[in-house]
Amino acid sequence: MKIKVIYYLSLIILIGSVAFAQAAPSLDPCGAGPTKGSSIDWPQFHFNICHSGYNPYEFILSPANVGNLVPLWTLSVQADSSPAVVNGVVYVGAYYSYDGTVYAFNAGTGALIWKYLTGWNVLSSPAVANGVVYVGSWDGNVYALNAATGALIWKYTTEGGVHSSPAIANGVVYVGSGDGNVYALNAATGALIWEYGTGSYVSSSPAVANGVVYVGSTHGHGKVYALNAGTGALIWKYTTGSYVFSSPAVANGVVYIGSTDGNIYALNAATGALLWKYWEESIKSSPAVANGVLYVNGPGSLYTFHLPNQ
């Protein structure tokens, strides 16, 4: 959910008579394919840069055996960030007395590996790529931390709180800020490549597909933007009826996103043209797409939509 309500999160890792899935031989076209090792990683918000919210390489869990899962360990942290799991380590952001902390825990035992203190709440969900953890903080900075040690590699300062979760694609970090800008940063150095001003708060987390960055904003009753991933040039924008806190999911040439006007929108990824919309009060959550079905959380309900030709 991309409008933040601070709550007390219990991070629970489950394991039972099922095992971690082995990596499939094919690669995910959205950039989060299987890695070496015995388990499948979840490296960033909604799994991959397209924000599918679905791991296509997990083949063990099913409706028949998911009921066998039992807690392996439980750790209570004050968090509003969703975790990333890479190479047996859980990375998650939290807040403590409004001094935000990024944690790394052993995925098998829950033991603390390291923690890094930022200047304010960490509402952004970490993204992990090439041994680096990228995360935003409400102190206005985007941080790059050594995934093994938590040591600071670089930080980039914006003019607003960074609520948005970074997406990492082709050596570039894409992230929004409360200052109204979408930023593209060099993943190795933190150097600015480009920025695009929406004119208002960007808590939506960018999705990247086929060289295009898709992101929502609260500007002008809510907009969805498509930007050239290399230059930041505007390709198209679509105006919704109210704020867009939701983060887009991109699948099969369609952008799916929610708005506080109550609609779930399906937009043509190439042109921004409206394909369809469905109304259900205020939609702040971020959609997920799997096997031809769209999943989105509304007020008190989970909605599923069967997608045509998918």
URSULKA-V221699 format. One record per backbone hydrogen bond with DSSP energy under -1.0 kcal/mol. CO is the residue of the C=O (numbers start at 1). NH is the residue of the N-H. If there is no record, write none. Layout:
co=CO nh=NH
co=CO nh=NH
This chain:
co=9 nh=77
co=11 nh=75
co=13 nh=72
co=13 nh=73
co=15 nh=70
co=28 nh=31
co=30 nh=49
co=42 nh=85
co=43 nh=128
co=44 nh=47
co=46 nh=48
co=46 nh=53
co=48 nh=51
co=49 nh=208
co=50 nh=250
co=52 nh=289
co=55 nh=58
co=62 nh=65
co=62 nh=66
co=65 nh=68
co=66 nh=69
co=70 nh=15
co=73 nh=13
co=75 nh=11
co=77 nh=9
co=77 nh=79
co=78 nh=95
co=84 nh=91
co=85 nh=42
co=86 nh=89
co=88 nh=107
co=89 nh=86
co=90 nh=105
co=91 nh=84
co=92 nh=103
co=94 nh=101
co=94 nh=122
co=96 nh=99
co=100 nh=118
co=101 nh=94
co=102 nh=116
co=103 nh=92
co=104 nh=113
co=104 nh=114
co=105 nh=90
co=106 nh=110
co=111 nh=106
co=114 nh=104
co=116 nh=102
co=121 nh=138
co=127 nh=134
co=129 nh=132
co=131 nh=147
co=132 nh=129
co=133 nh=145
co=134 nh=127
co=135 nh=143
co=137 nh=140
co=137 nh=162
co=140 nh=158
co=141 nh=137
co=142 nh=156
co=143 nh=135
co=144 nh=153
co=144 nh=154
co=145 nh=133
co=146 nh=150
co=151 nh=146
co=154 nh=144
co=156 nh=142
co=161 nh=163
co=161 nh=178
co=167 nh=174
co=169 nh=172
co=171 nh=187
co=172 nh=169
co=173 nh=185
co=174 nh=167
co=175 nh=183
co=177 nh=180
co=177 nh=202
co=180 nh=198
co=181 nh=177
co=182 nh=196
co=183 nh=175
co=184 nh=193
co=184 nh=194
co=185 nh=173
co=186 nh=190
co=191 nh=186
co=194 nh=184
co=196 nh=182
co=201 nh=218
co=207 nh=214
co=209 nh=212
co=211 nh=229
co=212 nh=209
co=213 nh=227
co=214 nh=207
co=215 nh=225
co=217 nh=223
co=219 nh=222
co=222 nh=240
co=223 nh=217
co=224 nh=238
co=225 nh=215
co=226 nh=235
co=226 nh=236
co=227 nh=213
co=228 nh=232
co=233 nh=228
co=236 nh=226
co=238 nh=224
co=243 nh=260
co=249 nh=256
co=251 nh=254
co=253 nh=269
co=254 nh=251
co=255 nh=267
co=256 nh=249
co=257 nh=265
co=259 nh=262
co=259 nh=283
co=262 nh=280
co=263 nh=259
co=264 nh=278
co=265 nh=257
co=266 nh=275
co=266 nh=276
co=267 nh=255
co=268 nh=272
co=273 nh=268
co=276 nh=266
co=278 nh=264
co=284 nh=2
co=288 nh=295
co=290 nh=293
co=292 nh=307
co=293 nh=290
co=294 nh=305
co=295 nh=288
co=296 nh=303
co=298 nh=301
co=301 nh=298
co=303 nh=296
co=305 nh=294
